[in-house]
Amino acid sequence: MEFDFLVPIDSEIEAFKNELSTHHLGGVMALHTQDAFPDLSEIKIAIIGVLDNRGEDHVQSMVDLTPVRKSLYGLFMGNWKMGIADLGDILPGNSAMDTYFAVKKVVASLIKKGIVPIVIGGSQDLTYALYRAYDELEQMVNLVAIDNKFDFGKETDRLSSTSYLTKMVIDSPNNLFNYCNIGYQTYYNSQEEIDIIEKLYFDAYRLGEISNNIALAEPVFRDADVVSLDLTAVKSSDSGNFNTFAPNGFNGKEICSLARYAGISDKVSLFGIFNHANSVQEAVLIAQIVWYFMEGYQFRSGEYPFGTKDNYLKYIVPLEEEELVFYKSNKTDRWWIEIPFLTNGSNKLKRNTLLPCSYEEYLAACNQELPERWWKAQRKNSV
């Protein structure tokens, strides 16, 4: 059974949980203990630790999530109705590939049950294992990475936290429909890598763009299946990670806002937090990131998949060579744009015919500006 790969939380964490009230998150969370594995029938979100960080060359010690769990369990619950479980940890396998296999199997099994896994690692190459979990689900995957780098490498490089994206692009089966980076810092990325993002019709937003207007990220998360957060995207003064020093990056408030956007997206079915530096300060931040993702999940509106159009206003914007169709939700005031679907014999792409967008993109279209997001999606659909 896939869940045999999970080891229970240790007795120290169990004892800490038993001291908490039912108002605390840890007080109501179902736990995988030495005595029992939790009943998953009412669970909507499951936390999994992955203690393998071999994908980071400079890291030697195994990940310690005890401070993360104590910080998370000690937070107070919101007015939440969903069941939450901590399923314990996946230990490093004999090889990194063994770890990837275990992660893939556990995550795929949870998603099939309608449970959203929150994976806390470990090095960010584990994102590749998260992506491969969708092989069993037979669907195209949209990946959003909150990261200061694109994590491209050479084809001959071993799979690592700085090269996993290359493996996603070139390895079969190729189910990666779109990749979007949020928060890249130009001086960490070569011009060649930036050109590759454009050539593949991927999306990328610089740190300054998002920091100046964080709402730009909301439509991006609304179209994501997997969200992978590299903690080095947070500046060290806010994360407490001084081993990998980052003078610039998102602050604590911004990274929690992005996590909430990820949680509120009806489409996001997997959230990963990686490259934890094992610092106590960063453990507190991770706990709050997870809390905000959960809060976002509580407020999901059920607008994906896009059902009846009775609850939406339709706007038609004629351009010189195109006619753009927008939809605005009466429930949330969120916007979508219609992508002309080109039949190519694959059922995998059908769900990409409606693309989340922003009100600003609608206004730009009214000024005869073709939205870049629309243009890129259409190019990918026609490939």
C-alpha positions in Angstrom: 0.0 0.0 0.0 1.3 3.5 -0.9 0.9 4.8 2.6 3.4 2.2 3.9 6.1 4.7 2.7 5.0 7.1 5.5 6.6 6.8 9.0 4.5 8.2 11.9 5.3 11.4 13.8 7.6 10.9 16.7 6.5 10.7 20.3 7.7 14.2 21.1 5.3 15.7 18.6 2.5 13.5 19.8 3.1 14.5 23.4 3.1 18.2 22.3 -0.2 17.8 20.5 -1.8 16.2 23.6 -1.1 19.4 25.6 -3.0 21.6 23.1 -6.7 22.6 23.3 -9.3 21.9 20.6 -8.9 25.6 19.6 -5.4 24.9 18.4 -4.8 23.4 14.9 -2.8 20.5 16.4 -5.7 19.8 18.8 -8.1 18.9 16.1 -5.7 17.5 13.5 -5.8 13.8 12.8 -2.3 12.3 13.2 -0.4 9.3 11.9 1.0 7.9 15.2 2.8 4.8 16.3 -0.5 3.3 17.2 -2.7 4.1 14.2 -3.0 5.6 10.7 -5.9 8.2 10.5 -9.2 7.6 8.8 -9.0 9.7 5.6 -12.7 9.6 4.7 -13.3 13.2 6.0 -9.8 14.6 5.3 -9.4 17.4 2.8 -5.8 18.5 3.5 -2.9 16.2 4.4 0.5 17.3 5.5 3.5 15.2 4.5 7.1 15.7 5.4 9.8 14.6 3.0 13.2 14.5 4.8 15.4 14.0 1.7 17.5 17.0 0.7 20.1 15.4 -1.4 19.1 17.7 -4.3 21.0 20.5 -2.6 24.7 20.0 -3.0 25.8 22.0 0.0 23.4 20.5 2.5 24.5 17.4 4.5 22.1 17.0 7.5 18.6 15.5 7.1 15.6 17.8 7.3 14.2 18.3 10.8 10.5 19.2 10.8 9.9 19.0 14.5 10.1 22.8 15.0 7.8 23.3 12.0 5.2 20.9 13.4 5.3 22.5 16.9 4.9 26.0 15.3 2.0 24.8 13.1 0.2 22.8 15.8 0.4 25.7 18.2 -1.5 28.1 15.8 -5.2 28.7 16.4 -7.7 27.5 14.0 -9.7 29.7 11.7 -13.4 29.2 11.2 -12.6 26.1 9.2 -14.8 23.1 8.4 -12.4 20.8 6.5 -10.6 17.8 8.0 -6.9 18.1 8.3 -4.3 15.3 8.9 -0.6 15.0 9.4 0.4 11.8 7.8 4.0 11.8 9.0 7.2 11.6 6.9 8.8 10.0 3.9 12.4 9.1 4.9 15.3 9.4 2.4 15.4 6.2 0.3 18.6 4.3 -0.7 18.8 6.7 -3.7 17.0 9.9 -4.6 15.0 7.9 -7.2 13.7 5.7 -4.4 12.5 8.9 -2.6 10.9 10.2 -5.8 9.0 6.9 -6.2 7.6 7.0 -2.7 6.6 10.7 -3.0 4.9 10.0 -6.4 2.9 7.1 -5.1 1.7 8.7 -1.9 0.8 12.0 -3.5 -1.0 10.4 -6.4 -3.1 8.2 -4.0 -4.1 11.3 -2.0 -5.1 13.3 -5.0 -7.2 10.4 -6.3 -9.1 10.5 -2.9 -9.8 14.3 -3.4 -7.2 15.2 -0.7 -4.9 18.2 -1.2 -1.3 17.2 0.0 0.9 19.9 1.5 4.4 18.5 1.1 7.2 20.0 3.2 10.7 19.2 2.3 13.5 18.7 1.5 15.2 19.9 -1.6 13.1 21.4 -4.4 14.0 18.6 -6.9 11.2 16.8 -5.1 8.9 19.0 -7.3 9.8 16.6 -10.1 8.3 13.7 -8.1 5.1 15.8 -7.5 4.8 16.4 -11.2 5.3 12.7 -12.0 2.4 11.9 -9.6 0.1 13.2 -12.3 1.2 10.5 -14.7 -1.3 8.2 -13.1 -4.1 10.9 -13.3 -3.6 11.2 -17.1 -3.9 15.0 -17.3 -1.8 17.9 -18.4 -0.1 19.8 -15.5 0.3 23.6 -14.9 3.2 24.3 -12.5 3.7 27.5 -10.6 7.0 28.0 -8.9 7.6 30.8 -6.3 11.3 31.0 -6.8 14.1 33.5 -7.5 15.5 31.2 -10.2 14.1 29.2 -13.1 16.0 26.0 -12.1 17.1 25.0 -15.6 20.2 22.9 -16.0 22.0 21.0 -18.7 20.5 17.8 -20.1 23.5 15.9 -18.7 23.1 17.3 -15.2 21.9 15.1 -12.4 18.4 15.9 -11.2 18.8 18.5 -8.5 17.0 21.5 -6.9 18.6 23.7 -9.6 17.9 21.5 -12.7 14.6 19.8 -12.1 12.7 22.0 -14.6 14.9 20.8 -17.5 13.9 17.2 -16.7 10.2 18.2 -16.7 10.5 19.7 -20.1 12.5 16.9 -21.8 11.4 13.7 -20.0 8.6 11.5 -21.3 5.7 11.4 -20.7 5.6 15.2 -21.2 2.5 16.4 -19.4 3.7 19.9 -18.6 1.3 22.3 -20.2 2.5 25.5 -18.6 5.1 26.7 -16.2 5.0 30.0 -14.4 7.6 31.5 -12.2 6.6 34.1 -9.6 9.3 36.2 -8.1 12.4 35.6 -10.2 15.4 37.9 -9.8 17.1 38.7 -13.1 20.7 38.6 -11.8 20.2 34.9 -10.8 19.1 33.9 -14.3 21.0 34.0 -17.5 19.6 35.7 -20.6 19.6 32.3 -22.3 17.3 30.9 -19.6 15.0 34.0 -19.9 14.9 33.4 -23.7 13.9 29.7 -23.1 11.0 30.8 -21.0 9.8 33.0 -23.9 10.5 30.3 -26.5 8.4 27.7 -24.6 5.5 30.2 -24.1 6.0 29.9 -20.3 5.2 32.8 -18.0 7.5 34.6 -15.5 7.0 37.6 -13.2 9.9 39.5 -11.7 10.0 40.0 -7.9 9.4 43.7 -8.3 6.3 43.2 -10.4 4.6 41.0 -7.8 5.8 43.1 -4.8 4.4 46.2 -6.4 1.0 44.6 -7.2 0.6 41.2 -5.6 -2.9 40.7 -7.1 -1.2 40.0 -10.4 -0.5 36.5 -9.1 -4.1 35.6 -8.3 -5.1 34.5 -11.9 -1.8 32.6 -12.2 -2.6 30.4 -9.1 -6.2 30.0 -10.3 -4.8 28.1 -13.3 -2.2 26.0 -11.4 -2.3 22.3 -10.5 0.9 22.3 -8.6 2.5 25.1 -6.6 6.2 24.7 -5.6 7.6 27.2 -3.1 11.4 27.6 -2.8 12.0 29.2 0.6 15.0 31.0 -0.7 12.6 33.2 -2.6 12.0 34.9 0.8 14.6 37.4 1.9 16.8 36.2 4.8 15.8 39.0 7.1 12.2 37.6 7.1 12.9 33.8 6.8 15.8 33.5 9.2 17.8 31.5 6.7 21.3 32.9 6.7 22.9 29.7 5.4 21.7 30.6 1.9 21.7 34.4 2.3 19.1 36.2 0.3 19.3 40.0 0.7 16.3 40.5 -1.6 13.1 38.5 -1.9 9.5 38.3 -0.8 8.8 39.4 2.8 6.8 37.4 5.3 3.5 39.1 4.5 3.9 38.7 0.8 4.8 35.0 0.9 1.8 34.3 3.1 -0.5 36.2 0.7 0.8 34.1 -2.2 0.1 30.9 -0.2 -3.4 32.1 0.4 -3.9 32.7 -3.3 -2.7 29.2 -3.9 -5.1 27.8 -1.3 -8.1 29.7 -2.6 -7.6 28.4 -6.1 -10.2 25.6 -6.9 -7.7 24.0 -9.3 -4.6 23.7 -7.1 -4.4 20.1 -5.9 -0.9 20.0 -4.5 1.3 22.5 -2.6 5.0 22.0 -1.9 7.3 23.9 0.4 11.0 23.2 -0.2 14.6 24.0 0.7 14.0 24.4 4.4 17.2 25.5 6.1 16.4 23.8 9.4 16.4 27.1 11.2 13.9 27.7 14.0 13.0 31.1 12.6 12.1 29.6 9.2 10.0 26.9 10.9 7.7 29.6 12.2 7.4 31.1 8.8 6.6 27.7 7.2 3.9 27.2 9.8 2.3 30.5 8.9 2.6 29.8 5.1 0.7 26.5 5.7 -1.9 28.2 7.8 -2.6 30.8 5.1 -2.9 28.0 2.4 -5.4 26.3 4.6 -7.4 29.5 5.2 -7.5 30.0 1.4 -8.7 26.5 0.9 -11.6 27.1 3.3 -12.8 30.0 1.1 -12.7 28.1 -2.2 -15.7 29.1 -4.3 -16.2 26.0 -6.4 -15.8 27.9 -9.7 -13.5 25.3 -11.2 -14.3 23.3 -13.3 -16.2 26.0 -15.0 -19.8 24.8 -14.9 -23.0 26.5 -16.1 -22.5 30.0 -17.4 -25.7 31.3 -15.9 -23.7 32.8 -13.0 -21.4 34.7 -15.2 -21.6 37.8 -17.3 -20.3 37.5 -20.8 -18.3 40.3 -22.4 -17.3 40.3 -26.1 -14.4 42.6 -27.1 -13.8 43.0 -30.8 -10.2 43.5 -31.8 -8.9 44.2 -35.3 -8.1 40.6 -36.0 -9.7 38.7 -33.1 -12.9 38.6 -31.1 -12.1 38.1 -27.4 -14.7 36.6 -25.1 -14.5 37.3 -21.3 -16.6 36.0 -18.4 -17.0 37.7 -15.1 -18.3 35.7 -12.1 -21.3 37.1 -10.3 -20.2 35.3 -7.2 -16.5 36.4 -6.8 -16.1 39.2 -9.5 -13.2 37.1 -10.9 -12.5 37.1 -14.7 -11.8 34.4 -17.4 -11.0 34.7 -21.0 -12.0 32.1 -23.6 -9.2 30.4 -25.6 -10.2 29.0 -29.0 -9.8 25.3 -28.7 -8.1 23.5 -31.6 -9.0 19.8 -31.7 -5.8 17.7 -31.9 -7.1 14.4 -30.8 -6.1 14.8 -27.2 -8.7 15.1 -24.4 -6.0 16.4 -22.0 -6.2 20.0 -23.3 -9.9 20.5 -23.1 -9.8 22.0 -19.7 -7.6 24.8 -20.9 -10.2 26.5 -23.1 -11.1 29.0 -20.3 -8.1 30.8 -18.9 -8.2 32.9 -15.7 -7.4 36.5 -16.2 -7.6 39.9 -14.4 -9.9 42.8 -14.8 -6.9 44.8 -16.0 -6.5 42.4 -18.9 -10.1 43.0 -19.9 -9.5 46.7 -19.8 -6.4 46.3 -21.9 -8.3 44.3 -24.4 -10.9 47.1 -24.6 -8.0 49.4 -25.5 -7.1 47.0 -28.4 -4.3 45.3 -26.6 -4.1 41.5 -27.0 -3.5 39.9 -23.6 -0.1 38.2 -23.5 -1.5 35.3 -21.4 -4.1 34.6 -24.1 -1.6 34.7 -26.9 0.8 32.3 -25.2 -2.0 29.9 -24.3 -3.2 29.8 -27.9 0.3 29.2 -29.2 0.6 26.2 -26.8 -2.9 24.9 -27.9 -1.9 25.0 -31.5 1.5 23.1 -31.1 
